[in-house]
Amino acid sequence: MRLAGKSAIVTGGAGGIGRATSLAFAAEGARVAVVDLQQEAAEAVAAEIRAAGGEAIALGADVSAEADVERVVAAVVEAFGGVDVSFNNAGIIRRTTAVETTVEEWDRVFGVNVRGVFLMCKHVVPVMAAAVKGSIINTGSGWGLKGGGQAISYCASKGAVVNMTRALAIDHGPQGIRVNSINPGDVNTGMLRDEARQLGQETGSFLAEAAERPLRRMGEPAEIAAAVVWLASDESSYVTGTALVADGGGIA
Ligand code: NAD
């Protein structure tokens, strides 16, 4: 029970990595607020946690909207008495080159992936600073570190998440708050199926690509969740500002 007594927020909590991490947080003893644009799906994850004997609430919210983020943080403080862990994980992707990307699409990707992470941090930091403790984990991507093809707005947005995370760690370390990014490679979630649809490809082509990684396979959401649990827990108490990569060795 590495997160016993802790209160945690998971954004994108109804998606592949978010759901797995919500379940893993609860299994380690945390009270979990499952936050997602898809409220019903978030409620289903919270119900799954409660059915297993855990404590969870679900909140529908758009992380790119400041009023929604303020409402979420206030609701979690009201329900759980504080915020010890914030996994800022909601994200979207557009599989287009710079020439193909419209300004509206660029702004939407940055709205969710960058402004969403910024807003979550802006509003959880004061709560954590008052308690002089907290662990924030932002979801970047292997592509935020090394780039990738046909995803210009996504790669730029995830690079911003990685560096924003370092900047947050510098500003808020003195307040007892640790801030790290988790950077997955290809993980078997709805996002991959969405990418395949956007590219007009079969999801099998992603499996073939993943098979070229040193570990010769795609990642599963629970494998990312396990790394996030470590960053959330006191086991990583001297780790901040780092970009943890969990990608089957794809960076090699
Ligand atoms: P997913 O599509 O299964 O989950 C994403 C979730 O975010 C969905 O439930 C969606 O409803 C929610 N969401 C989208 N926009 C939102 C908004 N504005 N406000 C609130 N919630 C919103 O995808 P996933 O693979 O679980 O992605 C989780 C994170 O992991 C994303 O940030 C993604 O970029 C990142 N990531 C995924 C992979 C991968 O291969 N799957 C690789 C690297 C990084």
Residues whose N, C-alpha, C, O or C-beta is under 5 A from the ligand:
A	BS01	NAD	G12 A14 G15 G16 I17 G18 V35 D36 L37 Q38 A61 D62 V63 S64 N89 A90 G91 I92 V112 T139 G140 S141 G142 P184 G185 D186 V187 T189 G190 M191 L192
